[in-house]
Amino acid sequence: MIIPCYNAGIRLARAVSSVREQTYPFVSLLVIDDASEDPITRDYLKTLPSHEKLCLSQNRGPSVARNQGIQQIKTPFLALLDADDEYEPDYLTQTLKELLRSPKIGAAGSYLLFYKEGETKASRRWKPRGGDLHDFFFLTQSAGCLSIRRELWEKLGGHDESMKTGMEDWEFFIRLTQAGYHIAVSPKYLYKRYLYPDSLMARCLSQYQKQSLNYLFQKHQNLYMETPPLRPLLSLFREILKNPKLLFRLPPMLRMVHKEVYQRTHPQLYFLLKLFFRILRST
């Protein structure tokens, strides 16, 4: 299990405890410290045995930290966890069960519970569907931290180390599903995500979303240009049926592909979607 951390403070201890409490009997833990400066984090790291930590000399972002850590772990399956979050005890057992159902399942996660800072009751529940490339075309259908086949991680080259402001997980899932693999989801709430104002996820949504989306789109522009729109749109509408609120906060990637791709490749669809967006703005 890989936990990258940067100035995680006391949250890191909670994440590590959730790994130690896993019911799966064979668990290797590695915490990768991305040059933390916070004294609480550094003091906690001193309590970990040397084989459970890797301290980097320079802060280079979570993608580099994960990739560096995974090079040190030789197990056939990998499990990722953010230092802010925690697993339920059966997380690894259930996600490995999903992975072993088929060699075409490249990664597996679970349903999620979201907690606001200082609260003990979940503020939101999420049931991602996982799926194939079309399900990850306009938005992600999985938590960012999953259990993954090691050989697949190596084959795909791990996380993109140039992505330092978030969405590196979604970008990896696009490559994974583009390679013909599926992402499975255990229908149990086994991952707890904690929402903190200073987390990278919060900064990504508030400050870096456009920057990260632009990079993701530019990197996979040929994919967005060449993929017929029907199946990705059907997958999105399926998600809207499950969560009607999406109608009023459509994924930014849909608007980007609509403007940059469909205007040129599918002009009739472009005008239909444009009319659809206009109607939504007027409601």
C-alpha positions as CSV (number, residue, x, y, z in Angstrom):
1,M,0.0,0.0,0.0
2,I,1.4,3.4,-1.1
3,I,0.7,6.6,0.8
4,P,2.3,9.8,-0.6
5,C,2.3,12.6,1.9
6,Y,3.2,16.3,2.1
7,N,2.7,18.1,5.4
8,A,-0.2,15.8,6.2
9,G,0.3,16.2,10.0
10,I,-1.9,14.1,12.3
11,R,-4.0,12.9,9.3
12,L,-1.1,10.7,8.2
13,A,-1.4,8.6,11.4
14,R,-5.1,8.0,10.7
15,A,-4.3,6.8,7.1
16,V,-1.5,4.5,8.3
17,S,-3.7,3.0,11.1
18,S,-6.4,2.2,8.5
19,V,-3.7,0.2,6.5
20,R,-2.6,-1.7,9.6
21,E,-6.2,-2.6,10.3
22,Q,-6.8,-4.3,7.0
23,T,-8.3,-7.8,7.2
24,Y,-6.2,-9.0,4.2
25,P,-3.3,-10.9,5.7
26,F,-0.4,-9.8,3.5
27,V,0.0,-6.1,3.4
28,S,3.2,-4.1,2.7
29,L,3.1,-0.4,3.6
30,L,5.2,2.4,2.2
31,V,4.8,6.1,3.1
32,I,6.5,8.4,0.6
33,D,7.2,11.8,2.1
34,D,7.4,14.4,-0.5
35,A,9.9,16.6,1.4
36,S,7.4,17.7,4.1
37,E,8.3,20.7,6.2
38,D,5.6,20.4,8.8
39,P,7.2,19.3,12.2
40,I,4.2,17.1,13.1
41,T,4.6,15.1,9.9
42,R,8.3,14.8,10.3
43,D,8.1,13.7,13.9
44,Y,5.5,11.1,13.0
45,L,7.7,9.8,10.1
46,K,10.4,9.2,12.7
47,T,8.2,6.6,14.4
48,L,7.8,4.5,11.3
49,P,10.3,1.7,10.7
50,S,12.8,2.4,7.9
51,H,11.3,-0.2,5.5
52,E,7.9,1.6,5.7
53,K,9.0,5.0,4.6
54,L,10.8,6.7,1.7
55,C,11.8,10.3,2.3
56,L,12.3,12.4,-0.9
57,S,14.8,15.3,-0.8
58,Q,12.7,17.6,-3.0
59,N,9.0,18.3,-3.3
60,R,7.9,17.2,-6.8
61,G,4.2,16.4,-6.3
62,P,2.1,13.3,-5.7
63,S,2.7,11.7,-9.1
64,V,6.4,11.5,-8.6
65,A,6.0,10.4,-5.0
66,R,3.7,7.5,-6.0
67,N,5.9,6.4,-8.9
68,Q,9.0,6.5,-6.7
69,G,7.3,4.5,-4.0
70,I,5.9,1.8,-6.4
71,Q,9.5,1.2,-7.7
72,Q,10.3,0.1,-4.2
73,I,7.4,-2.3,-3.7
74,K,7.5,-5.7,-5.5
75,T,4.0,-7.1,-4.8
76,P,1.8,-8.1,-7.8
77,F,-0.9,-5.7,-6.7
78,L,-0.7,-2.1,-5.6
79,A,-3.1,-0.1,-3.4
80,L,-3.0,3.7,-3.3
81,L,-4.2,5.9,-0.4
82,D,-4.0,9.6,0.1
83,A,-2.6,10.8,3.4
84,D,-5.8,12.7,4.2
85,D,-8.1,9.6,3.8
86,E,-8.6,6.2,5.2
87,Y,-9.7,2.7,4.3
88,E,-12.3,0.5,6.0
89,P,-10.8,-2.8,7.2
90,D,-12.1,-4.8,4.2
91,Y,-11.0,-2.4,1.5
92,L,-8.1,-4.5,0.3
93,T,-9.9,-7.8,0.5
94,Q,-12.8,-6.6,-1.5
95,T,-10.9,-4.7,-4.2
96,L,-8.5,-7.6,-4.8
97,K,-11.6,-9.9,-5.1
98,E,-12.8,-7.5,-7.9
99,L,-9.4,-7.6,-9.6
100,L,-9.3,-11.4,-9.6
101,R,-12.7,-11.7,-11.3
102,S,-11.1,-11.1,-14.7
103,P,-7.6,-10.3,-16.2
104,K,-9.2,-7.5,-18.1
105,I,-10.0,-5.7,-14.8
106,G,-7.0,-3.4,-14.4
107,A,-8.0,-1.5,-11.3
108,A,-10.7,-1.7,-8.6
109,G,-12.1,0.6,-6.0
110,S,-15.2,1.0,-3.9
111,Y,-18.1,3.3,-3.0
112,L,-17.0,6.4,-1.1
113,L,-18.0,8.4,2.0
114,F,-17.1,12.1,2.2
115,Y,-16.5,13.9,5.5
116,K,-16.1,17.6,6.1
117,E,-13.4,18.8,8.4
118,G,-14.2,18.1,12.0
119,E,-17.4,16.1,11.3
120,T,-17.9,12.5,12.2
121,K,-21.0,11.9,10.0
122,A,-20.6,11.6,6.3
123,S,-21.8,14.6,4.4
124,R,-22.1,12.8,1.1
125,R,-22.0,9.3,-0.4
126,W,-20.9,8.5,-3.9
127,K,-21.4,5.3,-5.9
128,P,-19.0,5.5,-8.8
129,R,-19.7,3.0,-11.6
130,G,-16.2,2.4,-12.9
131,G,-16.4,1.0,-16.4
132,D,-14.5,1.4,-19.7
133,L,-13.0,4.3,-21.7
134,H,-16.5,5.8,-22.6
135,D,-17.4,6.0,-18.9
136,F,-14.2,8.1,-18.2
137,F,-14.5,10.3,-21.3
138,F,-16.1,13.4,-19.8
139,L,-15.7,12.7,-16.1
140,T,-14.1,10.2,-13.8
141,Q,-16.1,7.3,-12.5
142,S,-13.8,6.2,-9.7
143,A,-12.0,7.4,-6.7
144,G,-8.5,8.5,-7.5
145,C,-7.0,5.9,-5.2
146,L,-7.5,2.3,-6.3
147,S,-6.0,-1.2,-6.2
148,I,-4.1,-1.8,-9.4
149,R,-2.2,-4.6,-11.1
150,R,1.4,-3.8,-10.8
151,E,2.4,-5.0,-14.3
152,L,-0.3,-2.7,-15.8
153,W,1.0,0.3,-13.8
154,E,4.5,-0.4,-15.2
155,K,3.2,-1.0,-18.7
156,L,1.4,2.4,-18.7
157,G,4.3,4.3,-17.1
158,G,2.5,5.2,-13.8
159,H,1.2,8.7,-13.2
160,D,2.1,11.6,-15.4
161,E,4.8,13.4,-13.4
162,S,4.2,16.7,-15.1
163,M,0.7,16.8,-13.6
164,K,1.3,18.5,-10.2
165,T,-2.0,20.3,-9.7
166,G,-4.5,17.3,-9.7
167,M,-6.4,15.1,-12.2
168,E,-3.3,12.8,-12.6
169,D,-5.5,9.9,-11.5
170,W,-8.2,10.6,-14.1
171,E,-5.5,11.0,-16.8
172,F,-4.1,7.6,-15.8
173,F,-7.6,6.0,-15.9
174,I,-8.0,7.3,-19.5
175,R,-4.8,5.5,-20.5
176,L,-5.8,2.4,-18.6
177,T,-9.2,2.1,-20.2
178,Q,-7.8,3.1,-23.6
179,A,-5.5,0.1,-23.3
180,G,-8.7,-2.1,-23.1
181,Y,-8.9,-2.6,-19.4
182,H,-11.9,-2.0,-17.1
183,I,-12.1,-0.4,-13.7
184,A,-14.3,-2.3,-11.2
185,V,-16.1,-1.0,-8.2
186,S,-17.0,-2.9,-5.1
187,P,-20.6,-2.0,-4.1
188,K,-19.5,-1.3,-0.5
189,Y,-18.6,2.0,1.3
190,L,-14.9,1.2,2.0
191,Y,-13.1,4.4,1.3
192,K,-13.4,7.5,3.5
193,R,-12.4,10.8,1.9
194,Y,-11.9,13.8,4.1
195,L,-12.5,17.3,2.7
196,Y,-10.0,19.9,3.9
197,P,-9.7,23.5,2.6
198,D,-5.9,23.1,2.3
199,S,-5.9,19.7,0.4
200,L,-4.6,19.3,-3.1
201,M,-8.1,18.2,-4.2
202,A,-9.6,21.4,-2.9
203,R,-7.0,23.5,-4.5
204,C,-7.4,21.7,-7.8
205,L,-11.1,22.4,-7.9
206,S,-10.8,26.0,-6.8
207,Q,-7.5,27.1,-8.5
208,Y,-6.2,24.6,-11.0
209,Q,-9.2,23.0,-12.6
210,K,-9.0,24.8,-15.9
211,Q,-5.2,24.3,-16.1
212,S,-5.4,20.6,-15.4
213,L,-8.3,20.0,-17.8
214,N,-6.5,21.9,-20.6
215,Y,-3.5,19.7,-20.1
216,L,-5.5,16.5,-20.0
217,F,-7.4,17.5,-23.2
218,Q,-4.3,18.5,-25.0
219,K,-2.5,15.3,-24.1
220,H,-5.4,13.1,-25.3
221,Q,-6.7,15.4,-28.1
222,N,-6.4,12.7,-30.8
223,L,-8.5,10.4,-28.6
224,Y,-11.2,13.1,-28.2
225,M,-11.1,13.9,-31.9
226,E,-11.3,10.2,-33.1
227,T,-13.7,8.6,-30.6
228,P,-17.3,8.6,-31.9
229,P,-19.4,10.6,-29.5
230,L,-22.4,8.3,-29.1
231,R,-21.1,5.9,-26.4
232,P,-19.4,8.6,-24.2
233,L,-22.6,10.7,-24.4
234,L,-24.8,7.8,-23.5
235,S,-22.6,7.0,-20.6
236,L,-22.9,10.7,-19.4
237,F,-26.7,10.7,-19.8
238,R,-26.8,7.5,-17.8
239,E,-25.0,9.3,-15.0
240,I,-27.3,12.3,-15.3
241,L,-30.3,9.9,-14.9
242,K,-28.7,8.7,-11.7
243,N,-27.8,12.2,-10.5
244,P,-30.1,14.8,-12.1
245,K,-28.1,17.6,-10.5
246,L,-25.5,17.1,-13.1
247,L,-27.8,18.8,-15.6
248,F,-27.0,22.1,-13.9
249,R,-23.3,21.5,-13.5
250,L,-22.3,19.6,-16.6
251,P,-18.7,18.4,-16.6
252,P,-16.3,21.1,-17.9
253,M,-14.7,18.5,-20.1
254,L,-18.0,18.1,-22.0
255,R,-18.0,21.8,-22.7
256,M,-14.4,21.7,-23.8
257,V,-14.8,18.8,-26.2
258,H,-18.0,20.4,-27.5
259,K,-16.2,23.6,-28.3
260,E,-12.8,22.2,-29.5
261,V,-13.9,18.9,-31.2
262,Y,-17.6,18.6,-32.0
263,Q,-17.8,22.0,-33.6
264,R,-15.4,20.7,-36.3
265,T,-16.1,17.0,-36.4
266,H,-19.9,16.8,-35.7
267,P,-21.5,20.2,-36.5
268,Q,-25.1,19.0,-36.1
269,L,-24.3,17.5,-32.7
270,Y,-22.5,20.7,-31.8
271,F,-25.6,22.9,-32.5
272,L,-27.9,20.5,-30.7
273,L,-25.7,20.6,-27.6
274,K,-25.3,24.3,-27.9
275,L,-29.1,24.7,-27.9
276,F,-29.2,22.3,-24.9
277,F,-26.6,24.4,-23.0
278,R,-28.6,27.6,-23.8
279,I,-31.8,26.1,-22.4
280,L,-30.1,25.0,-19.2
281,R,-28.7,28.5,-18.7
282,S,-32.2,30.0,-19.0
283,T,-33.8,27.6,-16.4
